[in-house]
């Protein structure tokens, strides 16, 4: 068997992460492309992270540059499996005690759309795009994300293909709705080894009876939002919507809450807020039914639209007759509110993968290339957590010079520790103040390694062009 050629190392701590994927790539070019792509995604850029940006080339004039074409081939034509790369990424997350999933976490199901034009690109269609808040041409990807109060990371992603891409439209055997894709991804997360308290999603999924039924059939408990006016069959004088059911609950004031229970919510920054939660009844849904309707709000008197959740869950109520027969542990009102509150971490992850890591900046057309780009972005995101939780390297012990040692020459080398690169601190930039913790920390380390890289010896004429193409990928524009 031919011995593998050594791969040029990635800058700083990225090499230790990238080497864990080396056995998934069959050639030196693939291993180098993996490192170059991740480094380009992680380094700060002032423009969209297209292939020319990742290779530090001019947007249009540099499209034919060798470094750009190398990344293009790696993404579109090279033979490697994005599913195997994503599986290895999850394997590393599950093996690390700092990021390993536990039964108190949640699996968030969601989808996100971004504008893309043209007719030759896979998955493009006229559909609702959450990033622009309207119907437009673009690509929608269904995603799952694991989260708890401390950490969150993407699990799986699968682009949705509109019906017009299939010969028989929605009747084509290959067509799958977003709900079907989401149910499959949730089951796949469970099969991968992730453990979680429940699957949670917003009302786009919670309103769908078929989706909840698919999760129940797969043995996955759920806590999902409903639209306030989500209608259900009932007799004429009975309640027909969740908001109608909530208004039947008794409430006088905080000292006399009636049907409501006080819930103290604690947020990551340490501040707390008082909410109220109650069991409601709607049709066949009730405290002891197969599906419970839980209402949580900041003000039971007015039920403000932006601070009221209407939640459907199949987790049994403590003390309910269903507890003994249910395969899931009972969940009190506070637990239901906590579970759904973790759903909002998926919105935070979208901000980071889109605004900083270039999730929607791909300029490729094929389905495989799009999924590869998304898998590599998720690898970059997971690398940030890996670096954030990694112990800092030990500081070198200072050895005072001996009595006979000559003084160090002041005209050579650094005489002080350089300051951290401005604009790259872990707190994020003022333009994006929500970015914090792992993402900025990893970017700072990576950029710092590039800035402080030791100078190389001057290459010969036969080596200059080859070395320059590689080194340019690690230099900020």
C-alpha positions in Angstrom: 0.0 0.0 0.0 1.4 3.4 -1.0 2.4 5.5 2.0 0.4 8.7 2.4 2.1 11.9 1.7 2.2 14.4 4.6 -0.4 17.2 4.3 0.5 20.9 4.8 -0.8 21.6 8.3 -3.7 23.9 9.0 -3.0 27.0 11.1 -3.0 26.9 14.8 -5.5 24.6 16.7 -7.3 23.8 13.5 -4.8 21.1 12.5 -5.5 19.1 15.7 -9.2 19.1 14.7 -8.7 18.5 11.0 -6.4 15.5 11.4 -9.2 13.5 13.0 -11.0 13.5 9.6 -7.9 12.5 7.5 -8.9 8.8 7.1 -12.2 9.9 5.4 -10.3 11.5 2.5 -8.5 9.3 0.0 -6.0 11.8 -1.4 -3.6 14.5 -0.3 -5.6 17.0 -2.4 -8.8 16.2 -0.4 -7.1 16.5 3.0 -5.5 19.8 2.0 -8.9 21.0 0.6 -10.6 20.2 3.8 -8.1 22.3 5.8 -8.2 25.2 3.4 -11.9 25.3 3.3 -12.3 25.3 7.1 -9.6 27.9 7.5 -11.3 30.1 4.9 -14.7 29.8 6.7 -13.3 30.6 10.1 -11.1 33.6 9.3 -12.8 37.0 9.4 -13.8 38.4 6.0 -15.4 41.7 4.9 -17.4 40.0 2.1 -19.5 36.9 1.4 -17.5 33.7 1.8 -17.7 32.5 -1.7 -14.9 30.4 -3.1 -12.9 33.4 -4.2 -13.2 34.8 -0.7 -12.1 31.6 0.9 -9.0 31.5 -1.3 -8.3 35.3 -0.7 -8.7 36.0 -4.4 -10.5 38.9 -6.2 -14.3 38.3 -6.5 -14.5 38.1 -10.3 -11.0 38.4 -11.7 -9.6 35.8 -9.4 -12.2 33.1 -10.2 -9.7 31.2 -12.4 -7.0 31.4 -9.8 -5.5 27.9 -9.1 -6.4 28.1 -5.4 -10.0 28.9 -6.3 -10.3 26.1 -8.8 -8.8 23.7 -6.3 -11.5 24.5 -3.8 -14.2 24.3 -6.6 -13.0 20.8 -7.5 -12.9 19.7 -3.9 -16.5 20.8 -3.3 -18.1 19.7 -6.6 -16.0 17.0 -8.3 -13.9 15.3 -5.7 -14.9 11.9 -4.4 -15.6 12.1 -0.6 -18.7 11.6 1.5 -20.3 14.5 3.2 -22.4 12.1 5.3 -19.2 10.4 6.6 -17.7 13.7 7.5 -20.8 14.8 9.4 -20.9 11.4 11.1 -17.3 11.9 12.3 -18.1 15.4 13.5 -21.0 14.1 15.6 -18.8 11.2 16.9 -16.3 13.8 18.2 -19.0 15.8 19.8 -20.5 12.8 21.5 -17.1 11.6 22.7 -16.2 15.0 24.3 -17.6 15.3 27.8 -18.0 19.1 27.3 -20.4 18.6 24.3 -21.8 15.1 24.8 -25.6 15.1 24.8 -27.5 14.2 27.9 -31.2 13.4 28.7 -32.0 17.0 29.8 -31.1 18.5 26.4 -33.5 19.0 23.5 -33.5 18.3 19.8 -34.7 21.4 17.9 -36.3 20.9 14.5 -36.5 23.9 12.2 -35.9 25.0 8.6 -34.2 28.1 7.1 -34.3 29.5 3.6 -32.0 31.9 1.8 -32.2 33.6 -1.6 -30.8 31.9 -4.6 -31.7 32.7 -8.2 -31.6 30.7 -11.4 -33.1 27.5 -12.6 -30.0 25.2 -12.9 -29.2 25.1 -9.1 -30.6 22.2 -7.1 -33.4 22.8 -4.7 -34.1 26.4 -5.9 -37.8 27.3 -6.0 -40.3 30.0 -5.1 -41.1 29.4 -1.5 -41.2 31.1 1.9 -37.8 32.1 3.1 -37.4 32.9 6.8 -34.3 35.0 6.2 -36.2 37.6 4.2 -39.7 37.0 5.7 -41.5 36.5 2.5 -42.0 34.2 -0.5 -39.1 34.4 -2.9 -36.8 32.2 -5.0 -34.3 30.3 -2.8 -33.1 27.2 -1.1 -34.7 25.9 2.1 -32.8 23.5 4.4 -34.4 21.4 7.1 -32.1 21.1 10.1 -31.9 19.6 13.6 -29.9 21.1 16.5 -29.1 19.7 19.9 -29.2 22.2 22.7 -29.2 22.6 26.5 -28.7 25.7 28.7 -24.9 25.8 28.0 -24.1 24.5 24.5 -25.8 24.0 21.1 -24.7 22.6 17.8 -26.2 21.5 14.5 -26.9 17.8 14.0 -28.2 17.0 10.5 -29.2 19.2 7.6 -31.1 18.2 4.4 -32.2 20.7 1.7 -35.9 20.5 0.7 -36.5 20.0 -3.0 -39.7 21.7 -4.4 -42.1 19.6 -6.4 -41.3 21.2 -9.8 -37.9 19.5 -9.7 -39.6 16.1 -10.1 -41.1 14.7 -13.3 -44.4 13.9 -11.5 -44.4 16.8 -9.1 -45.8 16.0 -5.6 -46.9 12.6 -6.9 -43.4 11.6 -7.7 -42.0 8.8 -5.4 -38.9 10.9 -4.7 -40.7 13.9 -3.5 -40.7 14.5 0.2 -42.3 17.3 2.2 -40.4 19.3 4.8 -42.4 17.5 7.5 -41.3 14.1 6.2 -37.7 15.3 6.0 -37.9 16.7 9.6 -39.3 13.5 11.0 -36.6 11.4 9.3 -33.8 13.7 10.6 -35.2 13.5 14.2 -35.3 9.7 14.0 -31.8 9.7 12.5 -30.5 11.8 15.4 -31.8 9.2 17.8 -30.2 6.4 15.8 -26.9 8.3 15.9 -26.8 8.1 19.6 -28.0 11.5 20.7 -30.2 11.6 23.8 -32.6 14.3 24.6 -35.7 15.1 26.7 -38.0 15.9 23.7 -38.1 17.2 20.2 -39.2 20.8 20.0 -40.3 23.0 17.1 -42.2 26.1 16.4 -45.8 26.3 15.1 -44.8 25.6 11.5 -44.3 22.0 12.6 -46.4 21.9 15.8 -49.6 22.6 13.9 -49.2 19.5 11.8 -50.9 16.5 13.1 -49.0 14.2 10.7 -45.7 15.4 12.0 -46.6 14.8 15.6 -47.9 11.4 14.7 -44.6 10.5 12.9 -42.6 11.5 16.0 -44.9 9.4 18.3 -44.5 6.4 16.0 -40.7 6.7 16.2 -40.8 6.9 20.0 -39.8 10.6 20.1 -41.6 12.8 22.7 -42.4 16.3 21.6 -43.1 19.8 23.0 -44.2 22.0 20.1 -45.8 25.4 19.6 -49.2 26.0 18.2 -50.7 29.0 16.5 -53.0 30.9 18.8 -55.8 30.4 16.3 -55.0 26.8 15.5 -58.5 25.4 15.0 -59.8 22.1 16.1 -63.2 20.4 15.9 -65.5 20.9 18.8 -69.2 21.3 19.4 -70.7 24.8 18.9 -70.4 26.2 22.4 -67.0 24.6 23.1 -63.6 26.1 22.6 -62.1 25.9 19.1 -58.6 27.4 19.4 -55.8 27.5 22.0 -56.4 31.2 22.8 -60.0 30.4 23.5 -59.0 27.7 25.9 -56.5 30.0 27.6 -59.2 32.6 28.2 -61.3 30.2 30.1 -58.6 29.7 32.7 -59.2 31.6 36.0 -56.9 34.5 37.0 -57.3 37.3 39.4 -53.8 38.5 40.3 -50.4 37.3 41.3 -51.6 36.6 44.9 -54.7 34.8 43.6 -53.5 33.0 40.4 -56.4 30.6 40.1 -55.5 28.0 37.4 -52.0 29.4 36.8 -48.7 28.4 38.3 -45.7 30.7 38.8 -42.7 29.8 36.7 -39.3 31.4 37.3 -37.3 31.5 34.1 -33.5 31.9 34.4 -31.6 33.1 31.4 -28.0 32.6 30.4 -26.9 36.1 31.4 -28.2 35.5 34.9 -31.4 37.6 34.9 -34.7 36.0 35.8 -38.3 36.6 34.7 -41.6 35.5 36.2 -43.9 33.6 33.8 -47.1 31.8 34.4 -48.2 28.4 33.0 -51.4 26.4 33.1 -53.0 23.2 31.8 -55.8 23.9 29.3 -58.4 21.7 27.6 -59.1 21.8 23.9 -61.2 19.1 22.2 -59.5 15.8 23.1 -56.4 17.6 24.5 -56.2 18.0 28.2 -54.1 17.5 31.3 -54.7 13.7 31.3 -55.1 13.2 27.5 -52.6 11.7 25.1 -51.7 15.3 24.2 -51.6 18.1 26.7 -52.2 21.7 25.9 -49.9 24.0 28.0 -50.2 27.7 28.0 -47.2 29.8 29.2 -47.3 33.6 29.3 -45.8 36.6 30.9 -49.2 38.1 31.7 -52.3 35.8 32.1 -54.6 38.8 32.2 -53.8 40.0 28.7 -52.0 37.0 27.0 -49.7 39.2 25.0 -48.9 37.8 21.6 -45.2 38.1 21.8 -44.9 36.7 25.3 -47.4 33.8 25.2 -46.7 30.2 24.1 -49.4 27.6 23.3 -47.7 24.3 23.6 -48.7 20.7 22.6 -46.8 17.8 24.3 -47.2 14.1 24.8 -45.1 14.1 28.0 -47.5 13.0 30.8 -48.5 15.3 33.7 -47.1 14.3 37.1 -49.8 12.4 39.0 -51.7 11.6 35.7 -53.1 8.1 35.1 -50.9 8.1 32.0 -47.7 8.1 34.0 -47.6 4.4 34.5 -48.3 3.6 30.8 -46.2 6.3 29.2 -42.7 5.4 28.0 -41.6 9.0 28.9 -40.9 10.5 32.3 -43.6 12.9 33.6 -43.0 16.6 33.0 -44.3 19.4 35.2 -45.3 22.8 33.8 -41.9 24.3 34.6 -40.2 21.5 32.7 -42.4 22.0 29.6 -41.6 25.7 29.6 -37.8 25.0 30.0 -37.9 22.5 27.1 -39.5 24.9 24.7 -37.4 27.8 25.9 -34.3 26.0 24.6 -35.7 26.0 21.1 -34.5 29.6 20.6 -30.9 28.4 20.5 -31.4 27.3 16.9 -32.0 31.0 16.0 -28.7 31.9 17.6 -26.9 29.2 15.6 -28.4 30.5 12.4 -27.0 33.9 13.1 -23.6 32.5 13.5 -23.5 30.0 10.7 -25.0 32.6 8.3 -23.4 35.9 9.4 -19.9 34.5 10.2 -19.4 31.1 8.6 -21.0 31.7 5.2 -23.8 29.1 5.3 -25.7 30.7 2.4 -22.7 32.0 0.4 -22.1 28.9 -1.7 -21.9 29.4 -5.5 -22.3 25.8 -6.6 -25.2 24.1 -8.4 -25.3 20.4 -7.6 -27.1 18.8 -4.7 -23.9 17.1 -3.5 -21.8 20.3 -3.6 -24.5 22.2 -1.6 -24.7 19.5 1.0 -20.9 19.3 1.2 -20.7 23.1 1.8 -23.3 22.8 4.6 -21.4 19.9 6.2 -18.1 21.9 6.1 -19.8 24.9 7.7 -21.1 22.6 10.5 -17.6 21.3 11.0 -16.3 24.9 11.3 -19.1 25.6 13.9 -18.2 22.4 15.9 -14.5 23.3 15.8 -15.3 26.5 17.6 -16.8 24.6 20.5 -13.9 22.1 20.4 -11.5 25.0 20.8 -13.6 26.9 23.4 -13.6 23.9 25.7 -10.0 22.8 25.0 -7.7 23.5 28.0 -5.2 26.3 27.3 -1.7 25.2 26.4 0.7 25.4 29.3 2.8 28.5 29.5 6.5 27.9 28.9 8.5 28.0 32.1 10.8 31.1 32.2 14.4 30.2 32.7 16.5 33.1 33.9 19.8 33.4 32.0 22.9 32.1 33.7 25.5 34.5 35.1 27.8 34.0 32.2 25.2 34.2 29.5 25.6 37.0 27.0 22.7 39.6 26.9 20.1 39.0 24.2 20.6 41.3 21.2 17.9 44.0 21.3 17.9 44.5 17.5 16.6 41.0 16.7 13.3 39.3 17.7 10.3 40.6 19.7 11.0 42.4 22.9 7.3 42.4 24.2 4.2 40.2 23.9 2.1 41.4 21.0 -1.4 42.6 21.7 -4.4 40.7 20.6 -5.5 41.5 17.0 -8.0 44.3 17.1 -11.5 43.5 15.9 -11.0 39.8 16.4 -11.8 39.5 20.1 -14.1 36.8 21.3 -16.9 39.2 22.3 -17.7 39.9 18.7 -17.8 43.1 16.7 -20.2 46.0 17.5 -22.0 45.3 14.3 -22.9 41.8 15.5 -23.0 42.1 19.3 -24.9 38.8 19.7 -21.8 36.8 18.7 -19.9 35.5 21.7 -18.1 32.7 23.3 -17.0 29.8 21.1 -17.2 31.4 17.6 -15.2 34.5 18.4 -12.8 32.6 20.6 -11.9 30.2 17.8 -11.6 32.9 15.2 -9.3 34.9 17.5 -7.0 31.9 18.0 -6.9 31.1 14.3 -6.3 34.6 13.2 -3.7 35.0 15.9 -1.9 32.0 14.6 -1.8 33.4 11.1 -0.7 36.9 12.3 2.1 35.4 14.5 3.2 32.7 12.1 7.0 32.4 12.0 8.7 33.7 8.9 9.8 31.1 6.4 13.0 31.0 4.6 13.0 32.5 1.2 11.8 29.8 -1.3 13.7 29.1 -4.5 12.3 30.0 -7.9 10.9 26.5 -8.4 9.0 26.5 -5.1 7.8 30.1 -4.9 4.6 29.7 -6.9 3.5 26.5 -5.2 4.1 27.8 -1.7 2.4 31.1 -2.3 -0.9 29.5 -3.4 -1.1 27.6 -0.2 0.0 30.4 2.2 -2.4 32.9 0.7 -5.4 30.8 1.9 -4.4 31.5 5.5 -3.9 35.3 5.3 -6.7 37.7 6.0 -7.8 39.9 3.2 
